Amino acid sequence: MSRGSNVILERRYVPKGTLIMEEGEPGSCAYLIQSGSVEVYTENEGQEIRLAKLELGQIFGEMALIFDERRTASVRAVEDCNLIVITRQSFQAKLNKSDPTIKAIVQMLSQRVVLANNTLVNKKSNVQDLVETTEIIYENVLSSLPRSRQRTFQTAVLPKLEEFLKAVDAFSDRYS
């Protein structure tokens, strides 16, 4: 058996409400959620922006496994959590044993996630962004369904979606 294949990963209990990692601090590990849930958020101009709620089986802090940079978001426990700590050292050891193509893909995907997160956090969203995003999601869901279910989806969802978009437009007209 090769050295490092039987690495025992640290486990950590975190009570509800605990700040697990803070935006701006150096990061050298990620966390796998064994139980509980966490909230990922950032702050922009004094406003807290919720990025995600993560639960059992999900990982956070993963950028620290690839990049030696400061944390781009904060994470707090929404419920009591049991976490597995994955260090950069143990991850890099596994990555170094993998195919060069896999290593290149991991690097590329990581850079895309960083770019997408930065775009989301720094963008000043407005009502039109909400409308456009809603329409894109609707079209994506519709196109992912089998043809036999598309008409049923349209009939069930489209009238309510149009009602929602009219309400958004009315709000925009009134308050813009």
C-alpha positions as CSV (number, residue, x, y, z in Angstrom):
1,M,0.0,0.0,0.0
2,S,1.4,3.4,-0.9
3,R,2.1,5.9,1.7
4,G,-0.7,8.4,2.3
5,S,-3.5,6.1,0.9
6,N,-4.7,5.4,4.5
7,V,-4.7,9.0,5.7
8,I,-7.0,9.5,8.6
9,L,-8.9,12.7,8.0
10,E,-9.6,15.0,10.9
11,R,-13.2,15.3,12.0
12,R,-14.6,18.4,13.6
13,Y,-17.9,19.1,15.5
14,V,-19.2,22.6,15.0
15,P,-22.2,23.9,16.9
16,K,-25.0,25.8,15.3
17,G,-24.2,29.5,14.7
18,T,-20.5,29.0,14.7
19,L,-18.4,30.9,12.1
20,I,-16.4,28.1,10.5
21,M,-14.4,30.3,8.1
22,E,-14.2,34.0,7.4
23,E,-13.9,35.8,4.2
24,G,-10.4,37.2,3.8
25,E,-8.6,34.8,6.1
26,P,-5.9,32.5,4.6
27,G,-7.3,29.1,3.7
28,S,-5.5,25.7,3.6
29,C,-8.3,23.2,3.9
30,A,-11.8,22.3,2.8
31,Y,-14.7,20.7,4.7
32,L,-16.9,17.8,3.8
33,I,-20.3,17.9,5.6
34,Q,-21.1,14.6,7.4
35,S,-24.1,16.0,9.1
36,G,-25.9,19.4,9.6
37,S,-25.9,22.3,7.2
38,V,-24.0,25.5,6.6
39,E,-24.6,28.9,5.0
40,V,-22.0,30.4,2.6
41,Y,-22.1,34.2,2.3
42,T,-20.1,37.2,1.5
43,E,-20.4,40.9,2.3
44,N,-20.5,43.7,-0.3
45,E,-20.9,47.3,0.7
46,G,-22.1,46.3,4.1
47,Q,-24.7,43.9,2.8
48,E,-24.6,40.2,3.5
49,I,-25.1,38.2,0.3
50,R,-26.1,34.6,0.7
51,L,-24.3,32.4,-1.9
52,A,-25.5,28.9,-0.9
53,K,-26.8,26.6,1.8
54,L,-24.9,23.3,1.8
55,E,-25.9,20.1,3.5
56,L,-24.8,16.4,3.9
57,G,-22.2,15.3,1.4
58,Q,-21.4,18.7,0.1
59,I,-18.0,20.4,0.3
60,F,-17.0,24.0,1.1
61,G,-13.7,25.9,1.2
62,E,-12.5,23.8,-1.8
63,M,-10.7,26.7,-3.5
64,A,-8.1,26.5,-0.7
65,L,-7.2,23.0,-1.9
66,I,-6.1,24.5,-5.3
67,F,-5.1,28.1,-4.7
68,D,-3.0,29.7,-1.9
69,E,-5.3,32.7,-1.6
70,R,-7.5,34.2,1.0
71,R,-11.1,32.9,1.6
72,T,-13.6,34.5,-0.8
73,A,-16.6,33.8,1.4
74,S,-17.6,33.2,5.0
75,V,-19.3,30.1,6.2
76,R,-21.4,29.6,9.4
77,A,-23.1,26.5,10.8
78,V,-26.9,26.7,10.3
79,E,-27.3,23.5,12.4
80,D,-24.9,21.5,14.5
81,C,-22.4,20.0,12.1
82,N,-19.9,17.2,11.8
83,L,-17.3,18.0,9.3
84,I,-14.4,16.1,7.7
85,V,-11.3,18.4,7.2
86,I,-9.5,17.9,3.9
87,T,-6.1,19.6,4.0
88,R,-4.4,21.1,0.9
89,Q,-1.5,18.7,1.5
90,S,-3.7,15.5,1.4
91,F,-5.6,16.8,-1.6
92,Q,-2.4,17.7,-3.5
93,A,-0.9,14.3,-2.8
94,K,-4.0,12.6,-4.4
95,L,-4.1,15.1,-7.3
96,N,-0.4,14.5,-8.0
97,K,-1.0,10.8,-8.4
98,S,-3.8,11.5,-11.0
99,D,-3.6,11.8,-14.7
100,P,-2.1,15.2,-16.0
101,T,-5.4,15.8,-17.9
102,I,-7.4,15.4,-14.7
103,K,-5.1,17.9,-13.0
104,A,-5.5,20.4,-15.8
105,I,-9.3,20.1,-15.8
106,V,-9.4,20.6,-12.0
107,Q,-7.3,23.8,-12.3
108,M,-9.5,25.1,-15.2
109,L,-12.8,24.4,-13.4
110,S,-11.5,26.0,-10.2
111,Q,-10.6,29.2,-12.1
112,R,-14.0,29.3,-13.7
113,V,-15.7,28.9,-10.3
114,V,-13.7,31.8,-8.9
115,L,-14.6,34.0,-11.9
116,A,-18.3,33.1,-11.6
117,N,-18.3,33.8,-7.8
118,N,-16.7,37.1,-8.3
119,T,-19.1,38.1,-11.0
120,L,-22.1,37.1,-8.8
121,V,-20.8,39.0,-5.8
122,N,-19.7,42.1,-7.6
123,K,-22.7,42.5,-9.9
124,K,-25.3,45.0,-9.0
125,S,-28.4,43.0,-9.8
126,N,-31.6,44.7,-10.9
127,V,-35.1,43.8,-11.8
128,Q,-34.2,43.1,-15.4
129,D,-31.6,40.7,-14.3
130,L,-34.3,38.8,-12.3
131,V,-36.5,38.7,-15.4
132,E,-33.7,37.5,-17.7
133,T,-32.5,34.8,-15.2
134,T,-36.0,33.6,-14.7
135,E,-36.6,33.2,-18.4
136,I,-33.3,31.4,-18.9
137,I,-34.0,29.0,-16.1
138,Y,-37.5,28.3,-17.5
139,E,-36.1,27.6,-21.0
140,N,-33.3,25.4,-19.6
141,V,-35.8,23.3,-17.6
142,L,-38.2,23.1,-20.5
143,S,-35.5,21.9,-22.9
144,S,-34.2,19.3,-20.4
145,L,-37.6,17.6,-20.2
146,P,-38.6,14.8,-22.6
147,R,-40.9,16.1,-25.4
148,S,-43.8,14.1,-23.9
149,R,-43.6,16.2,-20.7
150,Q,-42.8,19.6,-22.2
151,R,-46.5,20.6,-23.0
152,T,-47.6,19.5,-19.4
153,F,-44.8,21.7,-18.0
154,Q,-45.7,24.6,-20.1
155,T,-49.4,24.4,-19.2
156,A,-48.7,24.1,-15.5
157,V,-45.9,26.6,-15.2
158,L,-46.0,29.2,-17.9
159,P,-49.2,31.0,-16.8
160,K,-47.9,31.3,-13.3
161,L,-44.5,32.4,-14.6
162,E,-46.1,35.1,-16.8
163,E,-48.1,36.3,-13.8
164,F,-44.9,36.5,-11.8
165,L,-43.1,38.4,-14.6
166,K,-46.0,40.9,-14.9
167,A,-45.8,41.5,-11.1
168,V,-42.1,42.2,-11.4
169,D,-42.7,44.5,-14.4
170,A,-45.4,46.4,-12.4
171,F,-43.1,46.7,-9.5
172,S,-40.3,48.0,-11.7
173,D,-42.6,50.5,-13.4
174,R,-43.9,51.8,-10.1
175,Y,-40.6,52.1,-8.2
176,S,-37.9,52.6,-10.9
